[in-house]
Amino acid sequence: MIPQNIEAASLALPADAGDAAPAPGQAVRAWIGLGANLGDRGLAMRQALQHLHQEAGVAVAQVSSLYASKPVDSDGPDYLNAVAQLTTTLSAHALLLVLQRLELDAGRERPYRNAPRTLDLDLLLYASRDTAIAMPDLLVPHPRMWQRAFVLAPLQELQPAWVSAEQLQPLLEQGVAPAQGPAWAGFAAA
């Protein structure tokens, strides 16, 4: 069960690891990007949310609408994308490992950078918009999130004060469009 007391100020930052974790007995919010452009994209993303919601130390709190987008810096079929807000007692790195396991379980392969994918789960933000994490395999905020309309449009739904219309407008040329409302996720969030 996730504690009800969610405080960004309760982060414990190990000096040597670069990871971030809630203080014992506390939980923080985290925002993840979901995407897929191979197979049954919507099903893969719904299943990932359901698995996350069942994961110890993780609860899905809120899910954005679903967006269709053209691949950026890549080729292949169009993507479906969304952003989910989680509540977690896991450290940022432990959450990353859960996300990577779910990608593998969904058949994700990484033959080359930006290859088409059955499921893509990115840890965008952890605890707050301002939390910075720099580890060899994890950078938070996600390094390209502020350049991607397929991240900012759904994030704006969940955190309108974080993404202004002026910030999003120039990125809309990337070809992102609402595809379905938040009910696409098919389950009740926490």
N, C-alpha and C positions, 0 to 999 in steps of 0.2 A: 504494500500500500504506500502511496506517495503522501508524505506529510503535507498538511494544508498550509503550513507557514513557508511561503516562497519568497525568499529575499535574495536579491543580487548581492547585497552587502555581506551575505554569509559565506562568500566564496573563500575557500582555503587554497592558496596558490603555492604549490611546492616550488621553492627557489631553484632547485636543480633540474626539475623535470620539464618545466614550462607548461604543464597540464593545469587545468582548473577543475575544482571539485567543490560541491556544496559542503558546508560544515556538517559534521555528524548530526543526523536527525533532521536535516534541512533538505529542501529541494530548490531547484532553480528552473527557469524556463530555458528552452533551447528551440531554435528554429531550424528546420531542415528543408532543403529543396528536394522535390521528387520529380523524376522525369523518366520517360521511356519512349523509344521510337521503333521498337521491334516487338512482334507478337501482339498479344492482347494487352495493350499499354495500360488501359484503365484498370483491368483486372490485376495486373502486376502491382500497380500502385495501391489499389484497395487492399490487396493481400499484405503488402508491406506495412500499411497503417495498422491493419488488424494484428499482425505479428508484433509490431512495436507496442501496441496497446496492451498486449499480453505479456510483454517482456518485464521481468522483475526490475523495478526501479525506473520504469518509464510509463507515462500515460500520455495519450494524445489528447490535448486540450482543445485544439481548434484547427480547422482545415480550411484553406482558401478554396475558391472556385478552381475549376480545371481550365487550363489555357492551352491552346494549340499554338505551336511555334515552329518556325523553320529552323533547321540546324544552323548553329553559329560556329564558324571556323571548322566546318565539317560537311559531310554530305550524308545522304541517306534519307529515309522517310521523315515526315514531320514528327515532331515530339508532342506529347502531352506533358504538361508541367503543372505543379502546384507547390504550395508551401504549407507546412504544418508546424504548429506551435506545440511543443512537448513540455511536460513537466517531468523532471528527472532528478534522481538522487545519484546518478552515475557521474563520474568525472567526464570531462569532454572527450578524453581519449578512449575511455571505456565505451562511451556512446558511439564514437566513430567505429570501433570494432564491431559493435552490434549492427550498425548500418552496412558495413562491408560484408558481414556474414549474410545479411538479408539479400544483398546484391548477388552474392555467389549462389545462394539458394534459389534465386530467380533465374539463374543461368547466365549471369553477367560474365562476359569475357572482355579482356583488355588487349586485343591484338596490336593496337596502336593508339596513340593519343587521339581523343575525341571520336573513337570508333562508335558506330551505332550500338545501342544497348537495350537490353530487355528491361533493365531497371537501373536508375542512377539515383543515389541518395547522398546528398551533400550536407554536412553540418555547416550551416551558414553563420549562425550567431549562437553564443552560449552565455547565459545569465543576463546579458544586457547588450545593447547596441555597441557599447564601448569596451567590452571585454576583449582583450587581445591575447591570443595564444600562438606561440611560434614553436613548433616541434618539427622534427624531420618529416613526419608524415601527416601533420595537421597544422593548418593555418586558419585562425579565426580572427576576424571575420573572413569568410571565404574570399580568396584573393580577387576573383573576377565578378563577384555578385553585384557590385555597384555599376557594372558595365553591361548587365544582362537584363533585358526587358522581361524575359521569361521568369526571372527571379523577382524583380522589383514590382511587377504588376500584382502578382499574388501576395507578396509581402506587404504591399500597400493596403490590401484588404484587411490584413491582420493587425498591422501597425501603421495606421494612416499618418501619424505624426513623423514617422521615420523616413517616408518616401514622398517627396512633394511632386505635384503635377509637373512642375518645371524640370525636375530631375528626371522624371520618367519620359516626358514628351520626346526628347531627341532620340531615345532608344526604341521608340515604337516602330521605327523604320526596319527593325529587325524582324518584323512579321509575327507579332504575337496578338492573339485574339481570344476573348473569352469563349469557352466551349461548353461549359456546364457549371451550374451553381455548386455551392459547397456540399449539397446532398449527394454528389457523385461518390463520396467516400463510403456511403452505405452503412455507417454505424454511428452510434451516438458517442460523441467524445466525452471526456471526463469533465 
